[in-house]
């Protein structure tokens, strides 16, 4: 059996506030990823999705630290490598599309300067050949007149063009793993569809694994093979997309799915999950979703164990069987067929 490309085991990322309190932004997250596979990390803002992705590349903010766990990539624990080795892996073997291209692109350098630098660093090409490769990548991601765009600055490009340039930069060294953190944020729906289709095509062409970070369940239904639902720094449910959309077993997952507008049900107001994600400084003891959950009992003051419902579907909830008995079938409304 071919080993997983990526194996994340009990990853913990802690930050510290001005008073020195420990804030457990990511607390014991585990998942795996096969070569060429797409998984989605799903959850509300503040659930730990982006922090998890940054920890995979060891790019955690200086106010925090990776407090424990393992990140096994191609058989090596990235958390134990010297920084010089990590610099070789970032951009070459693992690349990332950041959430906001206007912030990620350096405004004082041309698009070409930023793409060419990565190509020269990781592929050891001379300047002329690196520029040729950069032009090829801009053409590949659908940017017209790439020879001209190469010498333009980020502010001269539209939002969609900047996002395509970010994708070109991320894929310029043909990585084995691409992390896409909200890759369609702030884009209109037409450009959003184009960007997602582009990522899908390039993934197939390069046989690349993809971690998609999003709160948009429509994108998840369209792109992901497996779904990992996170809440308050922990994984609460994991399964393939059919299991998650057809048979959600955690109250939080069910709440997310119930909030999707449905064409066959007339409602004046969309369903919402009461309350807000708690601050890391005030996570409740036991299940972190209690206080917002309609199934809460005294038992929820204890950490919920992992329940393996099938070989691919697991949930962390004391009352998953109650959820199973009432959850709605949302598979059809999410645009997924069983075929």
N, C-alpha and C positions, 0 to 999 in steps of 0.2 A: 504494500500500500504506500502510495506517495505521501511523504510527510507534508503537514500543513506549511504553507509559505510563512504564515504568521501565527504565533501562539502567545496570547496575552494571558498571564496568570496572576491573579490577585493583585492587580495594579493599584497602588495607592499614591495619590498626589495631595499634599497638604500645603496650605498657605497660612500665613500668620498676619494678624491685624496689628494695628498700632499698639494695642495693649498686650501683644504677645500671645493671644489666644490661637489655638490650633483650629484651622478650618479645613474640614475633610471634604474637599471638593470632589475627589474621586476616591472611593473607599472600597477596595476589593473587587475591581472589575476584571472579569475573565471572559475571553472569547477567542475563537480561532478563525482563520481565513485560508481557503484553498487557493491555489494558483488559478487565475482567470475568473475567480468568483466575485460577485458583488454582494456586499452586506450593507445594511443601513443602520446607523445609530440614530434613534428617534427619541424625542422628548422635548419638554418645554425649555425655554431659555433658562439657563442656570442649573440644568440637570447634570452637567459634566461632560457633554459630548465633545465640545471643542478642546477642553482641557485634556481629555483622554487622547485625542488625536495629536496634540502638541507634545504630550509625554512620550508618544511613540517615537518622535523625532528628537526627544530630549531638548525641547525648546520651551520648557516651563519658565515662566516669569521668575525674575530674581527674588521676588518676595516669597516664592514657594520652593518646594522640593519634591522629588519623587521619593516617597517614604518607604516604598517596598514593592515587591512583586518582580515579575520577569516579563521581558518582551523578547521572545525568541523569533528571530527573523532569519530564514535560511540556516537554521540550526545554531545561530549565535545569539547570545543574550546581549541585546543592544545596551542594556543598562550597565554592563560591565566593561564595555569597550572604552579605550581612551578617546578623548575628544577628537584627535587627529583622524581616527578611523571613522568616527561618526560624520565628520565633514565629508569624507569620501562617499558615505552611504546617502546622505541627504542630497537630493537632487538627482543622483545617479540611479540608485536602486529604489529609493522611496522618494516620491515627489508629492507636493501638496499644492492644491489650488485654494488660496485663502479666501475668506468670506467676502472681503471688500477690495476689489482690484485697485480702486483709487488710493487706498491706504497701503497696499502691498507693493505697488510699483513706485519706484523712486522718481519723483517729479523732475529732478535735475539731470537725469540721464535719459537718452533716447531708448526706445523699445529695443532697438538692435543692440545697444551697449549691454542691456540687461540680459538678453537671451544669449548673446555671443559669449559673455563672461562665463556663464554656466557651461556652455559647450566646450570652450577652451580649457576650463578647469577639469572637467570630468572626462572628456574624450581626447584630451591632449592634442587638439588640432591647432594649426596655425591660423592666424587671423582671417586670411582670405577664405580658407575652406570653412571656418566656423561661420562666417557671414553667409556663405552659400547654404549651409545647413539651416541657419536661422530663417533664410528666405523660404526654403523648402517647407519648414515647419509652419510659417505664417500662411503659406499657400495651402498647406494641409488642413489648417483649421478654418479655411474659408475667408481669409482676409484678402480683399481685392488689392491689386497693385502692391504686392508685398515688398518689392524693392524700394518703393517710396515710403511705405509705412515703417520700414525698418529704421529710418532716420528721423522719424517723428517722435515727439515727446508725448507722455501719457495724456496731457490735457488736450492734445489735438485729436484724440480718439473718442468715439462715443462709448457709452457704458458697455454695450455689447461687444464692441471692438476691443476694449480693454480686457474684458473677460476672456475673449478668444486669445489675446496676446498672453494672458496669464496661463492659459491652457497650453499654448505653444511652448512657453518657457518650461512648464512642468514636464512636458513630454519630450523635450528636445534631446534628452539622453535616454529615452525609451526605458523608463523605470519598470520594475516588476510590480510595484505597488503604487497606486495613486490614491491620495486622500483628498476628497473634495468636500470642503467645509462650506455648506450653504452656497453652492456654485452659481445659483440663479437669483440670489438676493438682489432686490432693487431693479431687476430686469422685467420688462413687460412680458406678457404671456407668450407672444410670438417669438421673441428672442430667447426666452426661457426654453421653449420647445426645441429651438435650433441648437442651443448649447447642450441640452441633454442628449439629443440625437447625435451630436458631434462626439460627445464623450463615449457614447455607446459604440459608435463606429470605430473610434480609435482604440477602444478597449479590445474589441474583437481583432482588429488588425495587429495589435501589439501583444495579444494574449496577456493582458495586464489585469491584476486583481484591483478591486476598487472598494474603498470604504467611503460611503456616501453619508454625510452628516446633514440632517435636515429635520425640520419640524413639519414639512409638507407631506402629508400622507398620500397625496395623489402622486407625487414624484416617487415615493417609496413603492407604491403599487405598480408603477410603470417600470422601475429600474432594478429593484433589489430582488435577490434570490432568497436571502435570509434577513430577518429583522431582529435587532437588539433594542429593546425598549429600556430607557434609563430614566431614573427618577432620583433626584437629590443625591447624586454621586454613586448610585448603585444600579446594577442591572436588575430589573424586576420581572422581565419576561424575554424569552428568546424562542424563535421558531422560524420555519420558512414562511414566506409571505402568505401562502394559502392558509396555514394554521393561524397566523396572527389576525388576518382579516376575517376569516370564517369562524374562528373559535377562540376569541380572546379570553384569557383565563385570569388576568390580573385586573382588579377594579380600575386601575389607572389606564391600562390599555383600552379597556372598554369605554372609559370616559373620553379618551382621545378619538376613538372611532365613532362614538355617538355624536361628537361635535362636527362631523363631516355633514355638510348639507346634502339632503337626499331629494331626488326629483319625484319620488313616488310618495313622499310624506309632506303634507302641507303644515308648516309651522310658522307662527308669528315670530318666535324667537328660537335661535339655535340653542341646543343643550350646551351647558358649560360645566366644568369641574369647579365646585365651590372652593374658595380660598386661593392661596398662592403657594408657590414652591417656597418652603421655609429657607431662611438664611442658613448657611453652613454653621454659623455660630449657635443656632438654636434648633438643630435637627432633633426630632423627638426620639426618645428611647424606643428600641424595638423597630417595628415597621415604620419607615419614614413617611409613608403615605397616610398613616392614621391621623385623624383630625380633618382630613378631606374625604374620607372614605365612608360610604354608607353601610359597609359591612363590619365596621370596627367593633371589636369586643375586647374584654380584658386580656385575652390571649395575644392580642396585637402588641402588647407591651414587651413581648419577647421577639427576638429576631426570627423572621420566618425562614424555615429551611427551604432548600432547593427541592422542588417536586418535579420529577421527570415524568411527564405525561406520555411522551413517546420518545423514540430515539432521537428526534430532532426538536422536540418541543418541551421547554421547561419553564417553570414559574416559581417566584418567591412570594408565596401568599398562604396564610393560614386558612383562607376561606375560598380557595380557587374552585372547589367543587360547587359551591353556591353560585359563584359567578358563571360557571359553565352551564348551570341549569336555566339561567335567564338571559344569557347574552344574545344579542341580535346577530343575524347573519348579514354581514355587510360586504361579503365577498363580491356579489354582483354589482353593488353600488360603487365599489372601488374600481370597477372596470376590469376585474380579473375573471377569467374563465377557468374551469377545472381541467380543460384540455391541455 
